[in-house]
Amino acid sequence: MNTHISTREAQVLHLIAHENTTPEIASILFLSPHTVIDHRKSLLKKLHARNTAGLVRRAFELGLMSLPVMGAHTAQAS
C-alpha cells in the first residue's frame, strides 16, 4: 500500500480531520476547491478509504495523525 502522502496532502488531511469544509480548506491553503477535492480523492485512494470518516480513521491507524498528549499540568489539576 502506498501510504506516502505529500506535504500538501498532509495539510489537507489535517484540515479535514478538524472538520473544515472544502471551501474552508481552499481558502486556508490558497487553493481552488477543485484542487482540494483532487487532494481528498488522492488521499482516499492512497489510504484505501471509502469516505472521509474512513480517511481520518486510516490516518490514525497508520500513524499519520495522532491525538495531543495531555501535559503534566493537566494531570495535576485532576
Secondary structure, DSSP 8 states (H G I E B T S, - for coil): ------HHHHHHHHHHHTT--HHHHHHHHT--HHHHHHHHHHHHHHTT-SSHHHHHHHHHHTTSS------HHHHHH-
